[in-house]
Amino acid sequence: MIDNLTDFNDRLYIEDISLAYNRIKILPKLDNIRKLNISYNRIHSINKNPSSDILQSLDLNGNNISVLTDYVFANLTNLEYLYFGHNNLTSLPLHNSHNLKHLDLSFNQIKQIPVGFFNDLNELTYLDLSDNNMILDFNVLLTLKSLQTINIRKNKVQNFDSNILLSRFKFLKSITVSDDFWNCTELTSIIYKLHLKNIKLTPGLNRNYNILGITCKKEDTIKIGRKNDVAFYPAVEKIDSILNNTTFFKYLQIVAKHISDSENKSLDFSQNDNISINKSINYGVISLNILLAMILCCLIFSTCCKFSKDKL
């Protein structure tokens, strides 16, 4: 097992070398290397350029790297593959990385990606930002027009728009969004749109409330929507107050929620152009909805009549 390496550029003429699973603490400088795998060693920081501009692939996975000197990769102008997964990075300085095609930043401590961070990565086709638990503004990715694969699993994604996703990423083939706490209605719409474009959505592994194994949030309460001019309709406010303080109405809400939770729902996305949504229809829910609608209509009619009478 190798503990350390010294610079031996004059004696090394191979182009592809793997030093994975050793105990190396300092990244060696190897000027003649095109592909360097030094994953799963004991490197904690990188303070100097690891190679010359001919390096095309650099694998630093599993090293617990937390410190990177600014512009440390500035001379790696031909770098195409950079693997930085399973480290302790909080940020990653990328300069002159115009040719980068594959970037793995998964399982790090990155908290946020600043706007413009990816502006120069026009050739990037693969991006893995999974398991950083960061606040990720989806808009920072929109400059990556060549992306084919995106993994943003286990992050707090903000401003995600499936329409922008499909219109911006013309070459997208696969996306992973599981464990990002989506709204179930929104997630269903996203899955449908991706299917129509033949884009693969990686299934999740969750068994709680989910769609295709992807965790999502559902609405637990029945809400009455109000318009902005509700202040001019005291009758509507009175109805709302009556409903929210009626024991029978609350009982119906609980029953409806219980039945809804017990439904057996599944989505079947076949290879055909059509998508079939198989759902066991519970007629009890339909009956309750009709009953609630009838009660609501009666209350509206009664209250409006009383309000009109009082006004006269």
C-alpha positions in Angstrom: 0.0 0.0 0.0 1.4 3.4 -1.0 1.7 6.1 1.6 3.2 8.9 -0.4 4.5 9.9 -3.8 7.1 12.3 -4.9 7.3 14.1 -8.2 8.8 11.8 -10.8 7.7 13.4 -14.1 10.9 12.6 -15.9 10.5 8.9 -15.2 6.8 8.4 -15.8 5.5 8.2 -19.3 2.2 6.3 -18.9 -1.0 8.2 -19.6 -3.5 6.3 -17.4 -2.7 5.5 -13.8 -4.9 4.4 -10.8 -3.7 5.0 -7.3 -7.1 4.3 -5.7 -7.5 2.8 -2.2 -4.1 3.7 -0.8 -2.9 6.0 2.0 -1.7 9.0 -0.1 -2.0 12.3 1.7 -0.5 14.7 -0.9 -1.7 14.9 -4.4 1.3 14.1 -6.7 2.2 16.3 -9.6 2.3 14.1 -12.7 2.8 16.1 -15.8 2.5 13.3 -18.4 -0.8 11.8 -17.1 -4.1 12.1 -19.1 -6.2 10.0 -16.7 -5.5 10.0 -12.9 -7.6 8.0 -10.4 -6.5 8.8 -6.8 -9.9 8.1 -5.2 -10.3 6.8 -1.6 -7.0 8.0 -0.2 -6.2 10.4 2.7 -6.0 13.7 0.8 -7.6 16.5 2.8 -6.5 19.6 0.9 -5.1 20.5 -2.6 -2.7 23.4 -2.6 -1.0 23.1 -6.0 -1.9 22.2 -9.5 -2.2 18.4 -9.8 -1.1 18.1 -13.4 -0.4 19.8 -16.6 -3.0 20.9 -19.1 -3.1 17.5 -20.8 -5.0 15.9 -17.9 -8.5 14.9 -19.1 -9.9 12.8 -16.2 -9.3 13.4 -12.5 -11.0 11.1 -9.9 -10.8 12.4 -6.3 -13.8 10.6 -4.9 -13.7 9.6 -1.2 -10.8 11.7 0.1 -12.5 13.9 2.7 -11.1 17.0 0.9 -12.3 20.2 2.4 -9.7 22.8 1.4 -9.0 23.9 -2.2 -6.7 26.8 -3.1 -8.3 29.3 -5.5 -7.5 28.6 -9.1 -6.0 25.2 -8.2 -7.5 23.8 -11.4 -7.0 26.8 -13.6 -4.4 25.2 -15.8 -6.5 22.1 -16.5 -8.0 23.5 -19.6 -8.5 20.1 -21.2 -10.1 18.5 -18.2 -13.3 16.6 -19.2 -14.1 14.4 -16.2 -13.9 15.6 -12.6 -15.1 13.2 -9.8 -15.3 15.0 -6.4 -17.9 12.8 -4.7 -17.8 11.8 -1.0 -15.7 14.7 0.2 -16.2 17.6 2.6 -16.3 20.5 0.0 -18.2 23.6 0.8 -17.4 25.2 -2.5 -15.5 24.3 -5.6 -13.5 26.9 -7.6 -13.8 26.1 -11.3 -11.8 28.2 -13.7 -11.0 27.7 -17.4 -13.1 24.5 -17.3 -14.7 25.1 -20.7 -14.2 21.5 -21.8 -15.7 19.8 -18.7 -18.3 17.2 -19.6 -18.8 15.2 -16.4 -18.9 16.7 -12.9 -19.7 14.8 -9.8 -20.1 16.8 -6.6 -22.3 14.3 -4.7 -22.1 13.7 -1.0 -20.4 16.9 0.0 -21.2 19.8 2.3 -22.0 22.4 -0.4 -24.7 24.7 1.0 -25.5 26.9 -1.9 -24.3 27.4 -5.5 -24.0 31.1 -6.5 -25.5 32.5 -9.6 -23.1 32.3 -12.6 -21.2 29.4 -11.1 -21.9 27.2 -14.2 -21.7 29.9 -16.8 -18.5 28.6 -18.5 -19.5 24.9 -18.6 -21.1 24.9 -22.0 -20.0 21.3 -22.7 -21.2 19.8 -19.5 -23.5 16.8 -20.1 -23.5 15.1 -16.7 -24.1 16.8 -13.3 -24.5 15.1 -10.0 -25.3 17.4 -7.0 -27.0 14.8 -4.9 -26.8 14.4 -1.2 -25.6 17.9 -0.4 -28.7 18.9 1.5 -28.2 22.4 0.0 -30.6 25.1 -0.9 -30.5 24.8 -4.7 -32.0 27.5 -6.9 -32.9 25.6 -10.1 -32.3 28.8 -12.1 -28.5 28.5 -11.6 -28.6 25.4 -13.8 -30.3 27.0 -16.8 -27.0 28.0 -18.5 -26.1 24.3 -18.8 -27.8 23.7 -22.2 -25.9 20.6 -23.1 -27.0 18.6 -20.0 -28.2 15.0 -20.6 -28.2 13.7 -17.0 -29.1 15.7 -13.8 -29.1 14.3 -10.3 -30.4 16.7 -7.6 -31.6 14.2 -5.1 -31.6 15.1 -1.4 -31.4 18.9 -1.8 -33.9 21.7 -1.1 -34.8 22.6 -4.6 -36.3 26.0 -5.2 -37.9 27.6 -8.4 -38.2 24.3 -10.2 -40.4 24.7 -13.3 -40.9 21.6 -15.5 -41.9 23.8 -18.5 -38.6 25.7 -18.3 -36.7 22.4 -17.7 -38.1 20.9 -20.9 -37.7 24.0 -23.0 -34.1 24.7 -21.8 -32.5 21.3 -21.7 -33.1 20.0 -25.3 -30.7 17.0 -24.8 -31.9 15.9 -21.4 -32.3 12.1 -21.1 -32.4 11.4 -17.3 -33.2 13.3 -14.1 -33.2 12.3 -10.5 -35.3 14.4 -8.1 -36.3 11.9 -5.4 -36.3 13.0 -1.7 -36.8 16.6 -2.6 -40.2 16.9 -0.9 -42.3 17.8 -3.9 -46.0 18.6 -3.8 -47.8 15.5 -5.0 -49.9 17.3 -7.6 -46.8 19.1 -8.9 -44.8 15.8 -9.0 -47.5 14.0 -10.9 -47.5 16.8 -13.5 -43.7 16.6 -13.8 -43.7 12.8 -14.3 -46.3 13.1 -17.0 -44.4 15.8 -18.9 -41.1 13.9 -18.7 -42.8 10.8 -20.0 -44.1 12.6 -23.0 -40.6 13.7 -23.8 -39.1 10.2 -23.3 -37.0 11.6 -20.4 -36.2 9.0 -17.7 -37.1 9.8 -14.2 -35.2 7.7 -11.7 -37.6 6.0 -9.3 -37.1 6.6 -5.6 -37.0 4.0 -2.7 -39.4 5.7 -0.3 -42.4 3.7 1.0 -44.2 6.6 2.7 -46.6 8.8 0.8 -45.0 8.8 -2.6 -45.3 8.6 -6.3 -42.9 6.2 -8.0 -41.0 5.9 -4.7 -40.5 9.7 -4.7 -41.6 11.4 -1.5 -44.2 14.1 -1.9 -46.4 16.2 0.3 -50.2 16.1 0.1 -52.9 18.5 1.3 -54.4 17.3 4.6 -57.1 19.9 4.9 -60.0 21.1 2.9 -59.6 24.8 2.2 -62.1 27.3 0.9 -60.5 29.6 -1.6 -61.1 33.3 -1.2 -60.9 36.1 -3.7 -59.3 39.4 -3.0 -62.7 41.0 -2.7 -63.9 38.7 0.1 -64.1 41.7 2.5 -67.1 43.0 0.5 -69.0 39.7 1.1 -69.5 39.2 4.8 -71.8 36.3 4.0 -68.8 34.3 2.7 -66.8 35.0 5.9 -69.8 33.9 8.0 -70.1 30.6 6.0 -66.3 30.0 6.5 -66.7 30.6 10.2 -69.7 28.3 10.5 -67.9 25.5 8.6 -64.7 25.7 10.6 -66.7 25.6 13.9 -69.2 22.9 13.0 -68.5 19.5 14.6 -70.3 17.6 11.9 -68.3 19.3 9.1 -65.0 18.5 10.9 -66.2 14.9 11.3 -66.8 14.6 7.6 -63.3 16.0 6.9 -61.8 13.3 9.1 -63.8 10.6 7.5 -62.9 11.8 4.0 -59.2 12.0 4.9 -59.2 8.5 6.4 -60.8 7.1 3.2 -58.4 9.0 1.0 -55.4 7.7 2.9 -56.6 4.2 2.5 -56.9 4.4 -1.3 -54.6 2.2 -3.3 -53.0 4.5 -5.9 -50.5 3.5 -8.5 -49.0 5.1 -11.7 -48.2 2.8 -14.6 -45.9 4.5 -17.1 -45.6 2.0 -20.0 -43.5 2.3 -23.1 -46.5 3.3 -25.1 -47.3 6.9 -25.9 -50.3 6.8 -23.5 -50.0 7.0 -19.8 -52.5 5.0 -17.7 -53.2 6.1 -14.2 -54.7 3.1 -12.3 -56.6 4.2 -9.2 -59.1 2.3 -7.2 -62.1 4.7 -7.1 -63.7 4.9 -3.7 -67.3 5.8 -4.1 -67.5 6.7 -0.4 -65.3 9.8 -1.2 -67.6 10.7 -4.1 -70.7 10.4 -1.9 -69.1 12.6 0.8 -68.1 15.2 -1.7 -71.7 15.4 -3.0 -73.0 15.6 0.6 -70.6 18.4 1.5 -71.5 20.2 -1.7 -75.2 20.0 -0.8 -74.6 21.2 2.7 -72.5 24.1 1.5 -75.1 25.1 -1.1 -77.8 25.1 1.6 -75.7 27.2 3.9 -74.8 29.7 1.2 -78.5 30.0 0.2 -79.7 30.4 3.8 -77.0 32.9 4.8 -77.3 35.0 1.6 -81.1 35.2 2.1 -80.6 36.3 5.7 -78.0 38.8 4.7 -80.2 40.3 2.1 -83.2 40.5 4.5 -81.1 42.2 7.1 -79.8 44.7 4.6 -83.3 45.5 3.5 
